[in-house]
Amino acid sequence: MYAISRETYADLARQICEGLSNPYYFNGEVSSDDGVAEHRLLATLIIYRRQVEPLGQEFDTITDIIPVWWECHTITDGGEVENDFDFRLFKNHFKG
């Protein structure tokens, strides 16, 4: 089983945040290459946010990610392999 690294989780989360056309919903695919394998995450996610005002600046932050559906594929030179993707670990990279 292929172990998904913290860096891969962080890269996939960053790509989702950068690709949001709707701040409360994501439906699509992102991928990350760690040099040994490519990881493709296909997901439909509901994104919960709240507004915060630190030091007089107002912005919103992600408070939770709820998966409607997701799947993560890991592809190496030998083909697709099973991975240990954990959505709980993944969504920790969105907390702000």
N, C-alpha and C positions, 0 to 999 in steps of 0.2 A: 504494500500500500504506500502510495506517495504522500509524504507529509507536506502540507501547505504551510509555508513560512509566514511569519508576521509581516515581512516585507511584501509578500504577494497579497495578503489580505489588505494591507494599507494601499497598495497600488490599485487594486480593484475598486476599493472604496473611493479613492481619489478620482478615478475615472468616472465613476457614477456621479459624484458631486459635480464634476466639471461638465458632464453631459446632460444635466437636468434641464429640460425645456419647461417642465412643470415642477415647482419646488416641493410638491406634495406627492409626486407619483413618478415612478421610473418603470419603463418597460423596454427592455432591450438586452444587448449583449456587450460585455467588456472582456478584454483578455489581457493577460500578463505573462511575460516570458521570463523565467528565472535563469536562463542559460542552459538548463537541462531539459525543461519541459515548458509547454505552453498551457496556460490554464484559462479556460473559457467559461465565464459565468453568464448564464442566461437567466434573467429574473424579471419578475413583476413585483414591485415593492410599493407599499404605502409608507409615506414619510411624514412623521409627526414632528412639528416644530413649535417653539415658543419664543416670544420676544424677550430679550434681555437688554438692560441699559447700564453697562459698566462705564464708569467715568464719563457719564453724560452722552455716550454714543449709543444709539439704538440699532440693534440688529437682531436677526432671529437665529436660533441654533437648533440643530436636529436633536430631538429628545428620544426618538425611538424609530425603528425601522421594522415594519411588519411585512413578512414575505407572503404574498399571495401564492407565488409559485417560484421556484428556483431550481437550477441544476448546475453543477460545476463539473466540467470535463477536463481531464489532464491528458495531454498528448505528448509522448516522447518519440524518439526516433523509431522505437519498436511498436508504436501505435498507442491507442488509448489504454490508460491504466487506471485502476481504482485509486481514489484519493481519500484523505481524511477531512475534507472541508467541513467546517463546523459553523453554522450560521450565527450562533451566539458569539463566537470569537470574532467573526467577520463584522457584525454590527457594532462591536465595541469601537471600531475605527471611525465611526460616525459621531460619537458622543462629543459634544463641544461645549 
